[in-house]
Amino acid sequence: MPRPSEALMNEAGDWIAEQLSEEGLMVTGGFVDLVLSMEWDAIEAGAPPDDRPALLQAIIERMRQENVMVGPPPETLSTDGIDTSQIRPVPQQFVEQVLSWEDEFLGFAGITRSA
């Protein structure tokens, strides 16, 4: 299955970040783009597009390998800088929420991940 166009995925990333923000999950568009890119990389490497647990595992593992971390919202930080004790690996729930909103977006666009 071919990866959607870059323009469509950029639009998806912005829309997903907005939806997550409305749910109270503060993530950047860059984080969403990273998750989507890693998802499509996993699909292109042979992960079944309909196997959500396999895709989640592939994304979380790659984030772990690349040392992708999350931290507290910027407004909670002191002027002295980031409290590194609050930086942690990306929770699986964050990735699940991005993929769930991607499903919604792709549904609106008439696209599925199915092979």
N, CA, C and O atoms as a Tinker XYZ file with bonds, in Angstrom:
   460  protein
     1  N      0.846000   -1.177000    0.000000    73     2
     2  CA     0.000000    0.000000    0.000000    64     1     3
     3  C      0.884000    1.231000    0.000000    63     2     4     5
     4  O      1.826000    1.314000    0.789000    81     3
     5  N      0.603000    2.175000   -0.858000    73     3     6
     6  CA     1.449000    3.365000   -0.941000    64     5     7
     7  C      1.181000    4.359000    0.194000    63     6     8     9
     8  O      0.057000    4.498000    0.677000    81     7
     9  N      2.232000    5.029000    0.592000    73     7    10
    10  CA     2.130000    6.080000    1.612000    64     9    11
    11  C      1.329000    7.238000    1.012000    63    10    12    13
    12  O      1.541000    7.588000   -0.149000    81    11
    13  N      0.415000    7.838000    1.780000    73    11    14
    14  CA    -0.309000    9.016000    1.275000    64    13    15
    15  C      0.672000   10.148000    0.938000    63    14    16    17
    16  O      1.810000   10.161000    1.408000    81    15
    17  N      0.217000   11.076000    0.131000    73    15    18
    18  CA     1.073000   12.186000   -0.289000    64    17    19
    19  C      1.562000   12.990000    0.916000    63    18    20    21
    20  O      0.932000   13.015000    1.973000    81    19
    21  N      2.695000   13.639000    0.721000    73    19    22
    22  CA     3.269000   14.467000    1.786000    64    21    23
    23  C      2.309000   15.586000    2.178000    63    22    24    25
    24  O      2.164000   15.892000    3.361000    81    23
    25  N      1.657000   16.195000    1.197000    73    23    26
    26  CA     0.708000   17.277000    1.481000    64    25    27
    27  C     -0.447000   16.787000    2.349000    63    26    28    29
    28  O     -0.855000   17.457000    3.298000    81    27
    29  N     -0.970000   15.600000    2.007000    73    27    30
    30  CA    -2.072000   15.046000    2.792000    64    29    31
    31  C     -1.615000   14.715000    4.207000    63    30    32    33
    32  O     -2.338000   14.972000    5.169000    81    31
    33  N     -0.423000   14.150000    4.339000    73    31    34
    34  CA     0.072000   13.796000    5.667000    64    33    35
    35  C      0.387000   15.043000    6.495000    63    34    36    37
    36  O      0.213000   15.028000    7.714000    81    35
    37  N      0.844000   16.115000    5.857000    73    35    38
    38  CA     1.056000   17.374000    6.584000    64    37    39
    39  C     -0.264000   17.917000    7.098000    63    38    40    41
    40  O     -0.358000   18.376000    8.237000    81    39
    41  N     -1.278000   17.861000    6.255000    73    39    42
    42  CA    -2.612000   18.314000    6.669000    64    41    43
    43  C     -3.131000   17.438000    7.809000    63    42    44    45
    44  O     -3.703000   17.938000    8.778000    81    43
    45  N     -2.925000   16.129000    7.683000    73    43    46
    46  CA    -3.347000   15.202000    8.735000    64    45    47
    47  C     -2.645000   15.529000   10.044000    63    46    48    49
    48  O     -3.281000   15.569000   11.097000    81    47
    49  N     -1.331000   15.763000    9.986000    73    47    50
    50  CA    -0.566000   16.054000   11.197000    64    49    51
    51  C     -1.073000   17.286000   11.917000    63    50    52    53
    52  O     -1.217000   17.281000   13.139000    81    51
    53  N     -1.347000   18.345000   11.165000    73    51    54
    54  CA    -1.866000   19.580000   11.770000    64    53    55
    55  C     -3.234000   19.344000   12.399000    63    54    56    57
    56  O     -3.503000   19.794000   13.513000    81    55
    57  N     -4.093000   18.635000   11.675000    73    55    58
    58  CA    -5.451000   18.381000   12.162000    64    57    59
    59  C     -5.415000   17.493000   13.411000    63    58    60    61
    60  O     -6.141000   17.741000   14.374000    81    59
    61  N     -4.580000   16.473000   13.391000    73    59    62
    62  CA    -4.485000   15.561000   14.541000    64    61    63
    63  C     -3.961000   16.307000   15.762000    63    62    64    65
    64  O     -4.493000   16.140000   16.860000    81    63
    65  N     -2.921000   17.133000   15.588000    73    63    66
    66  CA    -2.390000   17.906000   16.717000    64    65    67
    67  C     -3.473000   18.800000   17.312000    63    66    68    69
    68  O     -3.560000   18.953000   18.530000    81    67
    69  N     -4.298000   19.391000   16.448000    73    67    70
    70  CA    -5.395000   20.242000   16.925000    64    69    71
    71  C     -6.419000   19.428000   17.719000    63    70    72    73
    72  O     -6.885000   19.867000   18.770000    81    71
    73  N     -6.765000   18.243000   17.214000    73    71    74
    74  CA    -7.729000   17.388000   17.914000    64    73    75
    75  C     -7.188000   16.971000   19.280000    63    74    76    77
    76  O     -7.917000   16.985000   20.271000    81    75
    77  N     -5.918000   16.603000   19.329000    73    75    78
    78  CA    -5.301000   16.192000   20.588000    64    77    79
    79  C     -5.261000   17.353000   21.579000    63    78    80    81
    80  O     -5.476000   17.169000   22.777000    81    79
    81  N     -4.984000   18.546000   21.064000    73    79    82
    82  CA    -4.967000   19.733000   21.907000    64    81    83
    83  C     -6.340000   19.973000   22.533000    63    82    84    85
    84  O     -6.443000   20.318000   23.710000    81    83
    85  N     -7.392000   19.788000   21.734000    73    83    86
    86  CA    -8.753000   19.955000   22.254000    64    85    87
    87  C     -9.074000   18.925000   23.322000    63    86    88    89
    88  O     -9.924000   19.164000   24.180000    81    87
    89  N     -8.393000   17.766000   23.276000    73    87    90
    90  CA    -8.570000   16.734000   24.299000    64    89    91
    91  C     -7.687000   16.980000   25.525000    63    90    92    93
    92  O     -7.772000   16.249000   26.511000    81    91
    93  N     -6.840000   18.014000   25.460000    73    91    94
    94  CA    -5.970000   18.328000   26.581000    64    93    95
    95  C     -4.591000   17.698000   26.504000    63    94    96    97
    96  O     -3.808000   17.814000   27.446000    81    95
    97  N     -4.281000   17.034000   25.398000    73    95    98
    98  CA    -2.962000   16.427000   25.220000    64    97    99
    99  C     -2.128000   17.385000   24.375000    63    98   100   101
   100  O     -2.354000   17.519000   23.173000    81    99
   101  N     -1.178000   18.037000   25.000000    73    99   102
   102  CA    -0.381000   19.033000   24.310000    64   101   103
   103  C      0.806000   18.367000   23.619000    63   102   104   105
   104  O      1.792000   18.010000   24.263000    81   103
   105  N      0.698000   18.206000   22.315000    73   103   106
   106  CA     1.789000   17.670000   21.506000    64   105   107
   107  C      2.008000   18.619000   20.334000    63   106   108   109
   108  O      1.097000   19.342000   19.928000    81   107
   109  N      3.197000   18.608000   19.806000    73   107   110
   110  CA     3.486000   19.464000   18.659000    64   109   111
   111  C      3.102000   18.745000   17.375000    63   110   112   113
   112  O      2.973000   17.521000   17.339000    81   111
   113  N      2.923000   19.533000   16.327000    73   111   114
   114  CA     2.693000   18.943000   15.017000    64   113   115
   115  C      3.874000   18.071000   14.611000    63   114   116   117
   116  O      3.700000   17.062000   13.926000    81   115
   117  N      5.081000   18.462000   15.035000    73   115   118
   118  CA     6.275000   17.680000   14.738000    64   117   119
   119  C      6.223000   16.283000   15.351000    63   118   120   121
   120  O      6.660000   15.312000   14.734000    81   119
   121  N      5.686000   16.185000   16.568000    73   119   122
   122  CA     5.547000   14.872000   17.205000    64   121   123
   123  C      4.564000   14.018000   16.414000    63   122   124   125
   124  O      4.824000   12.843000   16.158000    81   123
   125  N      3.450000   14.601000   16.033000    73   123   126
   126  CA     2.447000   13.863000   15.257000    64   125   127
   127  C      3.055000   13.410000   13.931000    63   126   128   129
   128  O      2.874000   12.263000   13.523000    81   127
   129  N      3.771000   14.307000   13.262000    73   127   130
   130  CA     4.416000   13.950000   11.994000    64   129   131
   131  C      5.391000   12.794000   12.184000    63   130   132   133
   132  O      5.482000   11.909000   11.334000    81   131
   133  N      6.117000   12.801000   13.295000    73   131   134
   134  CA     7.067000   11.728000   13.589000    64   133   135
   135  C      6.352000   10.394000   13.748000    63   134   136   137
   136  O      6.786000    9.384000   13.193000    81   135
   137  N      5.260000   10.386000   14.503000    73   135   138
   138  CA     4.485000    9.150000   14.696000    64   137   139
   139  C      3.976000    8.642000   13.344000    63   138   140   141
   140  O      4.102000    7.457000   13.038000    81   139
   141  N      3.404000    9.533000   12.543000    73   139   142
   142  CA     2.859000    9.122000   11.249000    64   141   143
   143  C      3.954000    8.595000   10.324000    63   142   144   145
   144  O      3.758000    7.603000    9.622000    81   143
   145  N      5.091000    9.257000   10.328000    73   143   146
   146  CA     6.198000    8.801000    9.496000    64   145   147
   147  C      6.686000    7.424000    9.936000    63   146   148   149
   148  O      6.934000    6.550000    9.104000    81   147
   149  N      6.821000    7.237000   11.232000    73   147   150
   150  CA     7.266000    5.940000   11.749000    64   149   151
   151  C      6.243000    4.846000   11.452000    63   150   152   153
   152  O      6.609000    3.705000   11.173000    81   151
   153  N      4.970000    5.197000   11.513000    73   151   154
   154  CA     3.920000    4.224000   11.197000    64   153   155
   155  C      4.051000    3.763000    9.746000    63   154   156   157
   156  O      4.054000    2.564000    9.471000    81   155
   157  N      4.159000    4.715000    8.824000    73   155   158
   158  CA     4.232000    4.355000    7.411000    64   157   159
   159  C      5.551000    3.665000    7.085000    63   158   160   161
   160  O      5.594000    2.812000    6.198000    81   159
   161  N      6.631000    4.018000    7.787000    73   159   162
   162  CA     7.890000    3.283000    7.624000    64   161   163
   163  C      7.686000    1.818000    8.008000    63   162   164   165
   164  O      8.157000    0.919000    7.310000    81   163
   165  N      6.982000    1.579000    9.120000    73   163   166
   166  CA     6.729000    0.205000    9.580000    64   165   167
   167  C      5.876000   -0.557000    8.568000    63   166   168   169
   168  O      6.134000   -1.730000    8.297000    81   167
   169  N      4.871000    0.098000    8.013000    73   167   170
   170  CA     4.019000   -0.546000    7.003000    64   169   171
   171  C      4.853000   -0.891000    5.771000    63   170   172   173
   172  O      4.752000   -1.995000    5.236000    81   171
   173  N      5.669000    0.049000    5.328000    73   171   174
   174  CA     6.510000   -0.195000    4.154000    64   173   175
   175  C      7.550000   -1.291000    4.410000    63   174   176   177
   176  O      8.009000   -1.946000    3.474000    81   175
   177  N      7.921000   -1.488000    5.694000    73   175   178
   178  CA     8.884000   -2.535000    6.052000    64   177   179
   179  C      8.205000   -3.894000    6.229000    63   178   180   181
   180  O      8.871000   -4.898000    6.481000    81   179
   181  N      6.875000   -3.919000    6.094000    73   179   182
   182  CA     6.167000   -5.192000    6.140000    64   181   183
   183  C      5.194000   -5.390000    7.278000    63   182   184   185
   184  O      4.549000   -6.435000    7.351000    81   183
   185  N      5.065000   -4.421000    8.171000    73   183   186
   186  CA     4.076000   -4.553000    9.249000    64   185   187
   187  C      2.676000   -4.540000    8.634000    63   186   188   189
   188  O      2.391000   -3.723000    7.758000    81   187
   189  N      1.809000   -5.432000    9.086000    73   187   190
   190  CA     0.444000   -5.452000    8.542000    64   189   191
   191  C     -0.289000   -4.144000    8.867000    63   190   192   193
   192  O     -0.365000   -3.763000   10.035000    81   191
   193  N     -0.825000   -3.456000    7.863000    73   191   194
   194  CA    -1.455000   -2.162000    8.102000    64   193   195
   195  C     -2.691000   -2.223000    9.002000    63   194   196   197
   196  O     -3.064000   -1.217000    9.604000    81   195
   197  N     -3.326000   -3.389000    9.098000    73   195   198
   198  CA    -4.515000   -3.525000    9.946000    64   197   199
   199  C     -4.198000   -4.048000   11.341000    63   198   200   201
   200  O     -5.107000   -4.216000   12.154000    81   199
   201  N     -2.934000   -4.306000   11.630000    73   199   202
   202  CA    -2.534000   -4.871000   12.923000    64   201   203
   203  C     -2.063000   -3.749000   13.841000    63   202   204   205
   204  O     -0.866000   -3.481000   13.945000    81   203
   205  N     -3.020000   -3.092000   14.509000    73   203   206
   206  CA    -2.700000   -1.936000   15.360000    64   205   207
   207  C     -1.667000   -2.279000   16.431000    63   206   208   209
   208  O     -0.737000   -1.499000   16.631000    81   207
   209  N     -1.788000   -3.422000   17.135000    73   207   210
   210  CA    -0.756000   -3.731000   18.148000    64   209   211
   211  C      0.653000   -3.835000   17.547000    63   210   212   213
   212  O      1.621000   -3.394000   18.168000    81   211
   213  N      0.773000   -4.409000   16.357000    73   211   214
   214  CA     2.095000   -4.528000   15.725000    64   213   215
   215  C      2.630000   -3.158000   15.336000    63   214   216   217
   216  O      3.819000   -2.886000   15.503000    81   215
   217  N      1.764000   -2.296000   14.820000    73   215   218
   218  CA     2.197000   -0.949000   14.455000    64   217   219
   219  C      2.613000   -0.163000   15.700000    63   218   220   221
   220  O      3.642000    0.512000   15.695000    81   219
   221  N      1.818000   -0.252000   16.758000    73   219   222
   222  CA     2.164000    0.434000   18.006000    64   221   223
   223  C      3.517000   -0.033000   18.510000    63   222   224   225
   224  O      4.364000    0.780000   18.879000    81   223
   225  N      3.719000   -1.337000   18.525000    73   223   226
   226  CA     4.980000   -1.892000   19.007000    64   225   227
   227  C      6.149000   -1.406000   18.164000    63   226   228   229
   228  O      7.196000   -1.044000   18.701000    81   227
   229  N      5.976000   -1.397000   16.841000    73   227   230
   230  CA     7.044000   -0.939000   15.948000    64   229   231
   231  C      7.379000    0.527000   16.208000    63   230   232   233
   232  O      8.553000    0.896000   16.242000    81   231
   233  N      6.368000    1.357000   16.390000    73   231   234
   234  CA     6.585000    2.788000   16.614000    64   233   235
   235  C      7.251000    3.021000   17.972000    63   234   236   237
   236  O      8.227000    3.764000   18.068000    81   235
   237  N      6.725000    2.388000   19.011000    73   235   238
   238  CA     7.285000    2.560000   20.355000    64   237   239
   239  C      8.727000    2.066000   20.396000    63   238   240   241
   240  O      9.586000    2.710000   20.998000    81   239
   241  N      8.995000    0.942000   19.767000    73   239   242
   242  CA    10.366000    0.411000   19.739000    64   241   243
   243  C     11.311000    1.362000   19.014000    63   242   244   245
   244  O     12.429000    1.599000   19.472000    81   243
   245  N     10.867000    1.900000   17.895000    73   243   246
   246  CA    11.725000    2.838000   17.163000    64   245   247
   247  C     11.954000    4.111000   17.969000    63   246   248   249
   248  O     13.060000    4.652000   17.970000    81   247
   249  N     10.930000    4.590000   18.646000    73   247   250
   250  CA    11.101000    5.773000   19.492000    64   249   251
   251  C     12.110000    5.489000   20.599000    63   250   252   253
   252  O     12.942000    6.333000   20.931000    81   251
   253  N     12.024000    4.297000   21.160000    73   251   254
   254  CA    12.972000    3.897000   22.203000    64   253   255
   255  C     14.396000    3.882000   21.621000    63   254   256   257
   256  O     15.328000    4.388000   22.245000    81   255
   257  N     14.558000    3.303000   20.430000    73   255   258
   258  CA    15.872000    3.232000   19.791000    64   257   259
   259  C     16.433000    4.622000   19.483000    63   258   260   261
   260  O     17.636000    4.858000   19.600000    81   259
   261  N     15.555000    5.528000   19.091000    73   259   262
   262  CA    15.983000    6.881000   18.728000    64   261   263
   263  C     15.932000    7.851000   19.911000    63   262   264   265
   264  O     16.161000    9.050000   19.752000    81   263
   265  N     15.628000    7.318000   21.099000    73   263   266
   266  CA    15.605000    8.094000   22.342000    64   265   267
   267  C     14.642000    9.284000   22.281000    63   266   268   269
   268  O     14.966000   10.376000   22.749000    81   267
   269  N     13.467000    9.065000   21.706000    73   267   270
   270  CA    12.431000   10.098000   21.671000    64   269   271
   271  C     11.769000   10.136000   23.043000    63   270   272   273
   272  O     11.309000    9.112000   23.548000    81   271
   273  N     11.725000   11.316000   23.637000    73   271   274
   274  CA    11.183000   11.481000   24.988000    64   273   275
   275  C     10.121000   12.589000   24.993000    63   274   276   277
   276  O     10.049000   13.401000   24.071000    81   275
   277  N      9.317000   12.602000   26.029000    73   275   278
   278  CA     8.342000   13.669000   26.236000    64   277   279
   279  C      8.602000   14.286000   27.603000    63   278   280   281
   280  O      9.215000   13.677000   28.480000    81   279
   281  N      8.123000   15.495000   27.754000    73   279   282
   282  CA     8.305000   16.195000   29.015000    64   281   283
   283  C      7.059000   16.957000   29.392000    63   282   284   285
   284  O      6.016000   16.827000   28.751000    81   283
   285  N      7.172000   17.746000   30.429000    73   283   286
   286  CA     6.011000   18.518000   30.896000    64   285   287
   287  C      5.731000   19.687000   29.961000    63   286   288   289
   288  O      6.595000   20.087000   29.180000    81   287
   289  N      4.512000   20.237000   30.043000    73   287   290
   290  CA     4.200000   21.427000   29.251000    64   289   291
   291  C      5.157000   22.567000   29.608000    63   290   292   293
   292  O      5.538000   22.713000   30.769000    81   291
   293  N      5.546000   23.371000   28.624000    73   291   294
   294  CA     6.520000   24.446000   28.872000    64   293   295
   295  C      6.124000   25.403000   29.992000    63   294   296   297
   296  O      6.991000   25.907000   30.707000    81   295
   297  N      4.832000   25.658000   30.153000    73   295   298
   298  CA     4.415000   26.626000   31.175000    64   297   299
   299  C      4.655000   26.114000   32.593000    63   298   300   301
   300  O      4.580000   26.888000   33.548000    81   299
   301  N      4.943000   24.822000   32.742000    73   299   302
   302  CA     5.202000   24.283000   34.077000    64   301   303
   303  C      6.686000   24.312000   34.423000    63   302   304   305
   304  O      7.065000   23.952000   35.538000    81   303
   305  N      7.528000   24.732000   33.490000    73   303   306
   306  CA     8.967000   24.735000   33.722000    64   305   307
   307  C      9.406000   26.022000   34.400000    63   306   308   309
   308  O      8.806000   27.080000   34.208000    81   307
   309  N     10.449000   25.916000   35.187000    73   307   310
   310  CA    10.993000   27.110000   35.832000    64   309   311
   311  C     11.854000   27.866000   34.823000    63   310   312   313
   312  O     12.159000   27.353000   33.747000    81   311
   313  N     12.233000   29.064000   35.173000    73   311   314
   314  CA    13.105000   29.840000   34.296000    64   313   315
   315  C     14.525000   29.285000   34.284000    63   314   316   317
   316  O     15.350000   29.696000   33.468000    81   315
   317  N     14.808000   28.357000   35.185000    73   315   318
   318  CA    16.140000   27.744000   35.242000    64   317   319
   319  C     16.320000   26.657000   34.198000    63   318   320   321
   320  O     17.425000   26.144000   34.027000    81   319
   321  N     15.254000   26.297000   33.499000    73   319   322
   322  CA    15.359000   25.269000   32.471000    64   321   323
   323  C     14.480000   24.079000   32.764000    63   322   324   325
   324  O     13.613000   24.117000   33.637000    81   323
   325  N     14.720000   23.028000   32.018000    73   323   326
   326  CA    13.888000   21.833000   32.105000    64   325   327
   327  C     14.309000   20.966000   33.281000    63   326   328   329
   328  O     15.496000   20.712000   33.485000    81   327
   329  N     13.344000   20.524000   34.039000    73   327   330
   330  CA    13.571000   19.544000   35.102000    64   329   331
   331  C     13.643000   18.182000   34.417000    63   330   332   333
   332  O     12.612000   17.595000   34.089000    81   331
   333  N     14.847000   17.685000   34.202000    73   331   334
   334  CA    15.017000   16.453000   33.437000    64   333   335
   335  C     14.405000   15.235000   34.127000    63   334   336   337
   336  O     14.247000   14.188000   33.499000    81   335
   337  N     14.065000   15.355000   35.393000    73   335   338
   338  CA    13.419000   14.223000   36.075000    64   337   339
   339  C     12.007000   13.998000   35.542000    63   338   340   341
   340  O     11.422000   12.938000   35.764000    81   339
   341  N     11.456000   14.990000   34.839000    73   339   342
   342  CA    10.110000   14.863000   34.298000    64   341   343
   343  C     10.098000   14.390000   32.849000    63   342   344   345
   344  O      9.026000   14.178000   32.282000    81   343
   345  N     11.258000   14.221000   32.246000    73   343   346
   346  CA    11.332000   13.741000   30.868000    64   345   347
   347  C     11.294000   12.223000   30.900000    63   346   348   349
   348  O     12.008000   11.594000   31.681000    81   347
   349  N     10.451000   11.631000   30.040000    73   347   350
   350  CA    10.262000   10.175000   30.057000    64   349   351
   351  C     10.005000    9.657000   28.649000    63   350   352   353
   352  O      9.722000   10.434000   27.738000    81   351
   353  N     10.103000    8.347000   28.474000    73   351   354
   354  CA     9.783000    7.774000   27.155000    64   353   355
   355  C      8.331000    8.084000   26.766000    63   354   356   357
   356  O      7.480000    8.319000   27.624000    81   355
   357  N      8.078000    8.079000   25.490000    73   355   358
   358  CA     6.740000    8.365000   24.972000    64   357   359
   359  C      5.778000    7.273000   25.431000    63   358   360   361
   360  O      6.009000    6.094000   25.163000    81   359
   361  N      4.701000    7.652000   26.122000    73   359   362
   362  CA     3.706000    6.647000   26.520000    64   361   363
   363  C      2.978000    6.072000   25.302000    63   362   364   365
   364  O      2.678000    6.796000   24.352000    81   363
   365  N      2.703000    4.799000   25.337000    73   363   366
   366  CA     1.995000    4.148000   24.233000    64   365   367
   367  C      0.664000    4.831000   23.969000    63   366   368   369
   368  O      0.221000    4.905000   22.823000    81   367
   369  N      0.024000    5.329000   25.017000    73   367   370
   370  CA    -1.279000    5.996000   24.873000    64   369   371
   371  C     -1.184000    7.188000   23.913000    63   370   372   373
   372  O     -2.118000    7.427000   23.147000    81   371
   373  N     -0.071000    7.944000   23.936000    73   371   374
   374  CA     0.089000    9.090000   23.036000    64   373   375
   375  C      0.059000    8.617000   21.590000    63   374   376   377
   376  O     -0.607000    9.212000   20.743000    81   375
   377  N      0.791000    7.537000   21.318000    73   375   378
   378  CA     0.857000    7.006000   19.959000    64   377   379
   379  C     -0.507000    6.468000   19.540000    63   378   380   381
   380  O     -0.941000    6.688000   18.409000    81   379
   381  N     -1.185000    5.762000   20.448000    73   379   382
   382  CA    -2.517000    5.228000   20.149000    64   381   383
   383  C     -3.481000    6.344000   19.783000    63   382   384   385
   384  O     -4.274000    6.198000   18.853000    81   383
   385  N     -3.421000    7.459000   20.506000    73   383   386
   386  CA    -4.332000    8.569000   20.226000    64   385   387
   387  C     -4.028000    9.190000   18.860000    63   386   388   389
   388  O     -4.950000    9.546000   18.126000    81   387
   389  N     -2.762000    9.321000   18.518000    73   387   390
   390  CA    -2.407000    9.860000   17.204000    64   389   391
   391  C     -2.962000    8.951000   16.109000    63   390   392   393
   392  O     -3.570000    9.431000   15.153000    81   391
   393  N     -2.755000    7.637000   16.247000    73   391   394
   394  CA    -3.230000    6.700000   15.227000    64   393   395
   395  C     -4.752000    6.677000   15.140000    63   394   396   397
   396  O     -5.312000    6.535000   14.054000    81   395
   397  N     -5.410000    6.813000   16.266000    73   395   398
   398  CA    -6.873000    6.835000   16.266000    64   397   399
   399  C     -7.398000    8.055000   15.501000    63   398   400   401
   400  O     -8.327000    7.940000   14.701000    81   399
   401  N     -6.794000    9.225000   15.752000    73   399   402
   402  CA    -7.210000   10.417000   15.024000    64   401   403
   403  C     -6.812000   10.331000   13.558000    63   402   404   405
   404  O     -7.498000   10.878000   12.695000    81   403
   405  N     -5.697000    9.641000   13.269000    73   403   406
   406  CA    -5.320000    9.459000   11.868000    64   405   407
   407  C     -6.376000    8.625000   11.148000    63   406   408   409
   408  O     -6.736000    8.925000   10.009000    81   407
   409  N     -6.876000    7.576000   11.812000    73   407   410
   410  CA    -7.947000    6.772000   11.224000    64   409   411
   411  C     -9.130000    7.661000   10.844000    63   410   412   413
   412  O     -9.700000    7.538000    9.760000    81   411
   413  N     -9.479000    8.550000   11.758000    73   411   414
   414  CA   -10.605000    9.465000   11.520000    64   413   415
   415  C    -10.321000   10.361000   10.303000    63   414   416   417
   416  O    -11.163000   10.511000    9.418000    81   415
   417  N     -9.134000   10.943000   10.280000    73   415   418
   418  CA    -8.757000   11.835000    9.181000    64   417   419
   419  C     -8.750000   11.089000    7.845000    63   418   420   421
   420  O     -9.314000   11.565000    6.859000    81   419
   421  N     -8.114000    9.927000    7.820000    73   419   422
   422  CA    -8.045000    9.162000    6.574000    64   421   423
   423  C     -9.437000    8.718000    6.123000    63   422   424   425
   424  O     -9.710000    8.642000    4.925000    81   423
   425  N    -10.315000    8.425000    7.086000    73   423   426
   426  CA   -11.690000    8.078000    6.751000    64   425   427
   427  C    -12.387000    9.222000    6.037000    63   426   428   429
   428  O    -13.102000    9.006000    5.058000    81   427
   429  N    -12.179000   10.455000    6.530000    73   427   430
   430  CA   -12.748000   11.626000    5.868000    64   429   431
   431  C    -12.207000   11.763000    4.448000    63   430   432   433
   432  O    -12.916000   12.201000    3.542000    81   431
   433  N    -10.932000   11.379000    4.264000    73   431   434
   434  CA   -10.276000   11.490000    2.953000    64   433   435
   435  C    -10.544000   10.277000    2.061000    63   434   436   437
   436  O    -10.113000   10.242000    0.908000    81   435
   437  N    -11.258000    9.280000    2.601000    73   435   438
   438  CA   -11.559000    8.077000    1.813000    64   437   439
   439  C    -10.363000    7.152000    1.616000    63   438   440   441
   440  O    -10.278000    6.440000    0.616000    81   439
   441  N     -9.438000    7.166000    2.578000    73   439   442
   442  CA    -8.226000    6.343000    2.488000    64   441   443
   443  C     -8.188000    5.394000    3.681000    63   442   444   445
   444  O     -8.549000    5.773000    4.795000    81   443
   445  N     -7.752000    4.165000    3.444000    73   443   446
   446  CA    -7.548000    3.215000    4.538000    64   445   447
   447  C     -6.131000    2.686000    4.478000    63   446   448   449
   448  O     -5.475000    2.748000    3.438000    81   447
   449  N     -5.659000    2.161000    5.610000    73   447   450
   450  CA    -4.340000    1.546000    5.654000    64   449   451
   451  C     -4.386000    0.128000    5.131000    63   450   452   453
   452  O     -3.339000   -0.468000    4.879000    81   451
   453  N     -5.559000   -0.419000    4.964000    73   451   454
   454  CA    -5.702000   -1.822000    4.568000    64   453   455
   455  C     -4.925000   -2.121000    3.310000    63   454   456   457
   456  O     -4.821000   -1.302000    2.397000    81   455
   457  N     -4.376000   -3.337000    3.292000    73   455   458
   458  CA    -3.595000   -3.772000    2.131000    64   457   459
   459  C     -4.511000   -4.064000    0.954000    63   458   460
   460  O     -4.038000   -4.444000   -0.117000    81   459
